[in-house]
Amino acid sequence: MVFSIRLLNLSRGYATRPGGSRLKPTLSLDQFIQRARVLSLYRTILRGTKRIADPATRAESRKYARDEFDRHRSVSDASQIKYLLSRGKTEWEGMERYIDGM
């Protein structure tokens, strides 16, 4: 009898409300578009590094890109994100010219 009461108390735990939402805050349209642009640049860089012949240089380039994106992950100011995107595109274009010249 005692076991069935404990089991009943444990089974009722599913109906309790969780402490908070596990979902991330909703993005505004501008934030959503900027996020898409950032992800697009990141994917472009990763795809472009596939053309680097030397495996060590390829890995180092990918690590550098990943570290730069991680370093600026917490930036939320729209103008700062635009600046970082512009700077990232410029750096990548310079790197692409170097890769194509190899």
DSSP file (Angstrom, degrees, kcal/mol; ACC not computed):
  #  RESIDUE AA STRUCTURE BP1 BP2  ACC     N-H-->O    O-->H-N    N-H-->O    O-->H-N    TCO  KAPPA ALPHA  PHI   PSI    X-CA   Y-CA   Z-CA
    1    1 A M     >        0   0    0      0, 0.0     4,-1.6     0, 0.0     5,-0.1   0.000 360.0 360.0 360.0 -44.8    0.0    0.0    0.0
    2    2 A V  H  >  +     0   0    0      1,-0.2     4,-2.1     2,-0.2     5,-0.2   0.892 360.0  53.8 -63.3 -39.7    2.8    2.4    0.9
    3    3 A F  H  > S+     0   0    0      1,-0.2     4,-2.4     2,-0.2    -1,-0.2   0.900 106.6  51.3 -61.6 -41.9    4.6    1.6   -2.4
    4    4 A S  H  > S+     0   0    0      1,-0.2     4,-2.1     2,-0.2    -1,-0.2   0.841 108.6  51.4 -68.1 -31.8    1.5    2.4   -4.4
    5    5 A I  H  X S+     0   0    0     -4,-1.6     4,-2.4     2,-0.2    -1,-0.2   0.915 111.0  47.9 -69.1 -42.6    1.1    5.8   -2.7
    6    6 A R  H  X S+     0   0    0     -4,-2.1     4,-2.3     2,-0.2    -2,-0.2   0.917 112.1  49.7 -62.3 -42.4    4.7    6.7   -3.5
    7    7 A L  H  X S+     0   0    0     -4,-2.4     4,-2.3     1,-0.2    -1,-0.2   0.900 109.9  51.1 -62.8 -41.0    4.2    5.6   -7.1
    8    8 A L  H  X S+     0   0    0     -4,-2.1     4,-1.1     1,-0.2    -1,-0.2   0.909 110.2  49.1 -63.1 -42.5    1.1    7.7   -7.3
    9    9 A N  H  < S+     0   0    0     -4,-2.4     4,-0.3     1,-0.2    -2,-0.2   0.883 112.5  48.2 -65.1 -38.5    3.0   10.7   -6.0
   10   10 A L  H >< S+     0   0    0     -4,-2.3     3,-1.3     1,-0.2     4,-0.2   0.879 108.1  54.5 -68.7 -37.8    5.8   10.2   -8.4
   11   11 A S  H >< S+     0   0    0     -4,-2.3     3,-0.8     1,-0.3    -1,-0.2   0.739  99.9  61.2 -71.5 -21.2    3.5    9.8  -11.4
   12   12 A R  G >< S+     0   0    0     -4,-1.1     3,-1.2     1,-0.2     4,-0.3   0.571  80.8  86.4 -80.1  -7.9    1.8   13.1  -10.7
   13   13 A G  G X  S+     0   0    0     -3,-1.3     3,-1.2    -4,-0.3    -1,-0.2   0.756  75.5  68.1 -64.3 -24.5    5.1   15.0  -11.2
   14   14 A Y  G <  S+     0   0    0     -3,-0.8    -1,-0.3     1,-0.2    -2,-0.1   0.784  93.3  58.9 -67.7 -24.7    4.5   15.2  -15.0
   15   15 A A  G <  S+     0   0    0     -3,-1.2    -1,-0.2    -4,-0.2    -2,-0.2   0.568  81.8 104.5 -83.4  -8.2    1.6   17.6  -14.5
   16   16 A T  S <  S-     0   0    0     -3,-1.2    -3,-0.0    -4,-0.3     0, 0.0  -0.445  79.0-110.4 -74.6 149.5    3.6   20.2  -12.7
   17   17 A R        -     0   0    0     -2,-0.1    -1,-0.1     1,-0.1    -2,-0.1  -0.592  32.6-114.5 -79.8 134.8    4.5   23.3  -14.6
   18   18 A P        -     0   0    0      0, 0.0    -1,-0.1     0, 0.0     3,-0.1  -0.287  25.4-113.6 -66.2 157.0    8.2   23.7  -15.5
   19   19 A G  S    S-     0   0    0      1,-0.1     2,-0.3     2,-0.0    -2,-0.1   0.848  86.2 -13.2 -61.4 -38.9   10.0   26.6  -13.9
   20   20 A G  S    S-     0   0    0      0, 0.0     2,-0.2     0, 0.0    -1,-0.1  -0.969  81.8 -76.7-157.7 169.0   10.6   28.5  -17.1
   21   21 A S        -     0   0    0     -2,-0.3    -2,-0.0     1,-0.1     0, 0.0  -0.490  25.0-153.6 -74.1 141.0   10.5   28.3  -20.8
   22   22 A R        +     0   0    0     -2,-0.2     2,-0.2     2,-0.1    -1,-0.1   0.490  66.3 102.6 -90.2  -5.0   13.3   26.4  -22.5
   23   23 A L  S    S-     0   0    0      1,-0.1     3,-0.1     3,-0.0    -2,-0.1  -0.485  77.0-115.2 -79.4 149.2   12.9   28.3  -25.7
   24   24 A K        -     0   0    0     -2,-0.2    -1,-0.1     1,-0.1     3,-0.1  -0.424  46.4 -82.6 -75.3 157.8   15.2   31.2  -26.6
   25   25 A P        -     0   0    0      0, 0.0     2,-0.2     0, 0.0    -1,-0.1  -0.293  54.4 -98.2 -60.4 147.4   13.7   34.7  -26.8
   26   26 A T        -     0   0    0     -3,-0.1     2,-0.2     1,-0.1    -3,-0.0  -0.445  37.6-130.2 -69.7 136.7   12.0   35.5  -30.0
   27   27 A L        -     0   0    0     -2,-0.2    -1,-0.1    -3,-0.1     2,-0.1  -0.606  15.2-122.3 -87.0 147.0   14.1   37.5  -32.5
   28   28 A S     >  -     0   0    0     -2,-0.2     4,-2.5     1,-0.1     5,-0.2  -0.326  34.9-101.2 -74.5 170.6   12.9   40.6  -34.2
   29   29 A L  H  > S+     0   0    0      1,-0.2     4,-2.4     2,-0.2     5,-0.2   0.915 123.9  49.5 -61.7 -43.5   12.8   40.6  -38.1
   30   30 A D  H  > S+     0   0    0      1,-0.2     4,-2.5     2,-0.2    -1,-0.2   0.911 112.1  48.0 -62.4 -42.4   16.1   42.7  -38.2
   31   31 A Q  H  > S+     0   0    0      2,-0.2     4,-2.5     1,-0.2    -1,-0.2   0.897 111.0  51.5 -64.4 -39.7   17.8   40.3  -35.8
   32   32 A F  H  X S+     0   0    0     -4,-2.5     4,-2.1     2,-0.2    -2,-0.2   0.918 111.3  46.8 -62.8 -44.3   16.6   37.3  -37.8
   33   33 A I  H  X S+     0   0    0     -4,-2.4     4,-2.1     2,-0.2    -2,-0.2   0.909 112.9  49.0 -66.1 -42.3   17.9   38.7  -41.0
   34   34 A Q  H  X S+     0   0    0     -4,-2.5     4,-2.4     2,-0.2    -2,-0.2   0.903 109.7  52.1 -64.1 -39.9   21.3   39.6  -39.5
   35   35 A R  H  X S+     0   0    0     -4,-2.5     4,-2.6     1,-0.2    -1,-0.2   0.910 108.8  50.8 -61.5 -41.8   21.5   36.1  -38.0
   36   36 A A  H  X S+     0   0    0     -4,-2.1     4,-2.2     1,-0.2    -1,-0.2   0.890 110.3  49.6 -63.3 -39.1   20.9   34.6  -41.4
   37   37 A R  H  X S+     0   0    0     -4,-2.1     4,-2.3     2,-0.2    -2,-0.2   0.897 110.7  49.6 -66.9 -40.3   23.6   36.9  -42.9
   38   38 A V  H  X S+     0   0    0     -4,-2.4     4,-2.4     2,-0.2    -2,-0.2   0.939 112.5  46.9 -63.8 -46.7   26.1   35.9  -40.3
   39   39 A L  H  X S+     0   0    0     -4,-2.6     4,-2.6     1,-0.2    -2,-0.2   0.880 110.6  53.5 -62.8 -37.5   25.4   32.2  -40.8
   40   40 A S  H  X S+     0   0    0     -4,-2.2     4,-2.4     2,-0.2    -1,-0.2   0.921 109.5  47.3 -63.4 -44.2   25.7   32.6  -44.5
   41   41 A L  H  X S+     0   0    0     -4,-2.3     4,-2.4     2,-0.2    -2,-0.2   0.921 111.9  51.0 -62.7 -43.4   29.1   34.2  -44.2
   42   42 A Y  H  X S+     0   0    0     -4,-2.4     4,-2.4     1,-0.2    -2,-0.2   0.923 111.9  46.5 -61.0 -44.9   30.2   31.4  -41.8
   43   43 A R  H  X S+     0   0    0     -4,-2.6     4,-2.7     2,-0.2     5,-0.2   0.898 110.6  53.3 -64.9 -39.8   29.1   28.7  -44.2
   44   44 A T  H  X S+     0   0    0     -4,-2.4     4,-2.4     2,-0.2    -2,-0.2   0.915 110.0  48.1 -60.2 -43.3   30.7   30.5  -47.1
   45   45 A I  H  X S+     0   0    0     -4,-2.4     4,-1.9     2,-0.2    -2,-0.2   0.934 112.1  48.4 -64.2 -45.9   34.0   30.6  -45.2
   46   46 A L  H  X S+     0   0    0     -4,-2.4     4,-0.5     1,-0.2    -2,-0.2   0.910 113.4  47.2 -63.1 -41.1   33.8   26.9  -44.3
   47   47 A R  H >< S+     0   0    0     -4,-2.7     3,-1.0     1,-0.2     4,-0.3   0.903 111.4  52.0 -65.0 -39.7   33.0   25.9  -47.9
   48   48 A G  H >< S+     0   0    0     -4,-2.4     3,-1.5     1,-0.3    -1,-0.2   0.819  99.3  62.6 -67.7 -31.1   35.8   28.1  -49.2
   49   49 A T  H >< S+     0   0    0     -4,-1.9     3,-1.5     1,-0.3    -1,-0.3   0.680  86.0  75.7 -70.5 -14.4   38.4   26.5  -46.9
   50   50 A K  T << S+     0   0    0     -3,-1.0    -1,-0.3    -4,-0.5    -2,-0.2   0.765  86.6  63.1 -64.5 -22.8   37.8   23.2  -48.6
   51   51 A R  T <  S+     0   0    0     -3,-1.5     2,-0.5    -4,-0.3    -1,-0.3   0.572  76.5 104.4 -79.6  -8.5   39.9   24.5  -51.5
   52   52 A I    <   -     0   0    0     -3,-1.5     6,-0.1    -4,-0.2    47,-0.0  -0.634  60.1-157.5 -76.6 123.5   43.0   24.8  -49.3
   53   53 A A  S    S+     0   0    0     -2,-0.5    -1,-0.2     4,-0.1     3,-0.0   0.908  70.3  76.8 -71.5 -43.7   45.3   21.9  -50.3
   54   54 A D  S  > S-     0   0    0      1,-0.2     4,-2.5     2,-0.0     5,-0.2  -0.565  70.3-150.6 -74.9 120.9   47.4   21.7  -47.1
   55   55 A P  H  > S+     0   0    0      0, 0.0     4,-2.5     0, 0.0     5,-0.2   0.861  95.2  51.8 -60.4 -37.0   45.4   20.0  -44.3
   56   56 A A  H  > S+     0   0    0      2,-0.2     4,-2.3     1,-0.2     5,-0.1   0.919 112.1  45.3 -67.2 -42.3   47.1   21.9  -41.5
   57   57 A T  H  > S+     0   0    0      2,-0.2     4,-2.5     1,-0.2    -1,-0.2   0.888 112.5  52.3 -66.8 -39.2   46.5   25.3  -43.1
   58   58 A R  H  X S+     0   0    0     -4,-2.5     4,-2.3     2,-0.2    -2,-0.2   0.937 111.6  45.8 -61.3 -47.3   42.9   24.3  -43.8
   59   59 A A  H  X S+     0   0    0     -4,-2.5     4,-2.4     1,-0.2    -2,-0.2   0.899 112.8  50.4 -63.9 -40.6   42.4   23.3  -40.1
   60   60 A E  H  X S+     0   0    0     -4,-2.3     4,-2.4     2,-0.2    -1,-0.2   0.898 110.3  49.9 -64.8 -40.3   44.0   26.5  -38.9
   61   61 A S  H  X S+     0   0    0     -4,-2.5     4,-2.3     2,-0.2    -2,-0.2   0.911 112.2  47.2 -64.9 -42.7   41.9   28.6  -41.2
   62   62 A R  H  X S+     0   0    0     -4,-2.3     4,-2.7     2,-0.2    -2,-0.2   0.905 112.0  50.3 -65.1 -40.8   38.7   26.9  -40.0
   63   63 A K  H  X S+     0   0    0     -4,-2.4     4,-2.9     2,-0.2    -2,-0.2   0.911 109.9  50.8 -63.9 -41.8   39.8   27.3  -36.3
   64   64 A Y  H  X S+     0   0    0     -4,-2.4     4,-2.3     2,-0.2    -2,-0.2   0.932 112.1  46.7 -60.8 -46.0   40.5   31.0  -36.8
   65   65 A A  H  X S+     0   0    0     -4,-2.3     4,-2.4     2,-0.2     5,-0.2   0.933 113.6  48.2 -62.1 -46.0   37.1   31.5  -38.4
   66   66 A R  H  X S+     0   0    0     -4,-2.7     4,-2.7     1,-0.2     5,-0.2   0.921 111.8  49.5 -61.2 -44.8   35.3   29.6  -35.6
   67   67 A D  H  X S+     0   0    0     -4,-2.9     4,-2.4     1,-0.2    -1,-0.2   0.889 110.6  50.3 -62.9 -39.5   37.2   31.5  -32.9
   68   68 A E  H  X S+     0   0    0     -4,-2.3     4,-1.3     2,-0.2    -1,-0.2   0.915 112.7  45.8 -65.8 -42.5   36.4   34.8  -34.4
   69   69 A F  H  < S+     0   0    0     -4,-2.4    -2,-0.2     1,-0.2    -1,-0.2   0.907 114.9  48.1 -67.2 -40.2   32.7   34.0  -34.7
   70   70 A D  H >< S+     0   0    0     -4,-2.7     3,-1.4     1,-0.2     4,-0.3   0.882 106.5  57.4 -65.7 -37.8   32.7   32.6  -31.1
   71   71 A R  H 3< S+     0   0    0     -4,-2.4     3,-0.3     1,-0.3    -1,-0.2   0.838 114.2  37.9 -62.6 -32.8   34.5   35.7  -29.8
   72   72 A H  T >< S+     0   0    0     -4,-1.3     3,-1.3    -3,-0.2    -1,-0.3   0.158  82.8 111.3-105.0  17.8   31.7   38.0  -31.1
   73   73 A R  T <  S+     0   0    0     -3,-1.4    -1,-0.2     1,-0.3    -2,-0.1   0.839  75.4  52.8 -60.2 -35.5   28.8   35.7  -30.3
   74   74 A S  T 3  S+     0   0    0     -4,-0.3     2,-0.3    -3,-0.3    -1,-0.3   0.473  77.9 117.5 -85.7  -0.6   27.5   37.9  -27.5
   75   75 A V    <   +     0   0    0     -3,-1.3    -3,-0.0     1,-0.2    -4,-0.0  -0.507  28.5 164.6 -69.4 128.4   27.3   41.1  -29.7
   76   76 A S        +     0   0    0     -2,-0.3     2,-0.4     5,-0.0    -1,-0.2   0.493  35.7 109.8-122.9  -8.6   23.7   42.3  -30.0
   77   77 A D     >  -     0   0    0      1,-0.1     4,-2.2     2,-0.0     5,-0.2  -0.572  62.3-143.0 -73.2 127.0   24.1   45.8  -31.3
   78   78 A A  H  > S+     0   0    0     -2,-0.4     4,-2.3     1,-0.2     5,-0.2   0.881  98.4  48.4 -61.1 -42.3   22.8   46.0  -34.9
   79   79 A S  H  > S+     0   0    0      1,-0.2     4,-2.1     2,-0.2    -1,-0.2   0.881 111.3  50.6 -68.7 -36.1   25.4   48.5  -36.0
   80   80 A Q  H  > S+     0   0    0      2,-0.2     4,-2.5     1,-0.2    -2,-0.2   0.893 110.0  50.3 -66.0 -39.6   28.2   46.5  -34.5
   81   81 A I  H  X S+     0   0    0     -4,-2.2     4,-2.6     2,-0.2    -2,-0.2   0.912 109.5  51.0 -64.9 -42.3   27.0   43.3  -36.2
   82   82 A K  H  X S+     0   0    0     -4,-2.3     4,-2.4     2,-0.2    -2,-0.2   0.915 111.1  48.7 -60.1 -42.8   26.9   45.1  -39.5
   83   83 A Y  H  X S+     0   0    0     -4,-2.1     4,-2.7     2,-0.2    -2,-0.2   0.933 111.9  48.2 -62.4 -46.2   30.5   46.3  -39.0
   84   84 A L  H  X S+     0   0    0     -4,-2.5     4,-2.7     1,-0.2    -2,-0.2   0.884 111.3  50.8 -64.0 -38.6   31.7   42.8  -38.1
   85   85 A L  H  X S+     0   0    0     -4,-2.6     4,-2.6     2,-0.2    -1,-0.2   0.927 111.6  47.6 -62.6 -44.7   29.9   41.3  -41.1
   86   86 A S  H  X S+     0   0    0     -4,-2.4     4,-2.2     1,-0.2    -2,-0.2   0.927 114.0  46.8 -62.3 -45.3   31.5   43.9  -43.4
   87   87 A R  H  X S+     0   0    0     -4,-2.7     4,-2.6     1,-0.2    -2,-0.2   0.901 112.2  50.8 -63.8 -41.3   34.9   43.3  -41.8
   88   88 A G  H  X S+     0   0    0     -4,-2.7     4,-2.5     2,-0.2    -2,-0.2   0.901 110.2  49.0 -63.9 -41.7   34.5   39.5  -42.1
   89   89 A K  H  X S+     0   0    0     -4,-2.6     4,-2.6     2,-0.2    -1,-0.2   0.909 111.8  49.6 -63.9 -41.6   33.5   39.7  -45.7
   90   90 A T  H  X S+     0   0    0     -4,-2.2     4,-2.0     2,-0.2    -2,-0.2   0.929 112.2  47.3 -63.4 -45.3   36.5   41.9  -46.5
   91   91 A E  H  X S+     0   0    0     -4,-2.6     4,-2.2     1,-0.2    -2,-0.2   0.913 112.8  49.7 -61.7 -42.2   38.9   39.5  -44.7
   92   92 A W  H  X S+     0   0    0     -4,-2.5     4,-2.9     1,-0.2    -2,-0.2   0.904 107.5  53.3 -65.8 -40.6   37.4   36.5  -46.4
   93   93 A E  H  X S+     0   0    0     -4,-2.6     4,-1.9     1,-0.2    -1,-0.2   0.900 110.3  48.3 -61.3 -40.0   37.7   38.2  -49.9
   94   94 A G  H  X S+     0   0    0     -4,-2.0     4,-1.5     2,-0.2    -1,-0.2   0.900 112.6  48.3 -64.5 -40.7   41.4   38.8  -49.2
   95   95 A M  H  X S+     0   0    0     -4,-2.2     4,-2.6     1,-0.2    -2,-0.2   0.879 108.2  55.1 -67.1 -37.7   41.8   35.2  -48.1
   96   96 A E  H  X S+     0   0    0     -4,-2.9     4,-3.0     1,-0.2     5,-0.2   0.908 105.4  51.9 -62.2 -42.1   40.0   33.9  -51.2
   97   97 A R  H  X S+     0   0    0     -4,-1.9     4,-1.3     1,-0.2    -1,-0.2   0.892 111.1  48.5 -61.1 -38.1   42.4   35.8  -53.4
   98   98 A Y  H  < S+     0   0    0     -4,-1.5     4,-0.5     2,-0.2    -2,-0.2   0.919 112.4  47.7 -66.9 -43.9   45.2   34.1  -51.6
   99   99 A I  H >< S+     0   0    0     -4,-2.6     3,-1.2     1,-0.2    -2,-0.2   0.921 111.5  50.0 -64.0 -44.7   43.7   30.7  -51.9
  100  100 A D  H 3< S+     0   0    0     -4,-3.0    -1,-0.2     1,-0.3    -2,-0.2   0.789 107.3  55.8 -66.3 -26.5   42.9   31.1  -55.6
  101  101 A G  T 3<        0   0    0     -4,-1.3    -1,-0.3    -5,-0.2    -2,-0.2   0.561 360.0 360.0 -81.3  -8.1   46.5   32.2  -56.2
  102  102 A M    <         0   0    0     -3,-1.2    -1,-0.2    -4,-0.5    -2,-0.1   0.495 360.0 360.0 -72.6 360.0   48.0   29.0  -54.6
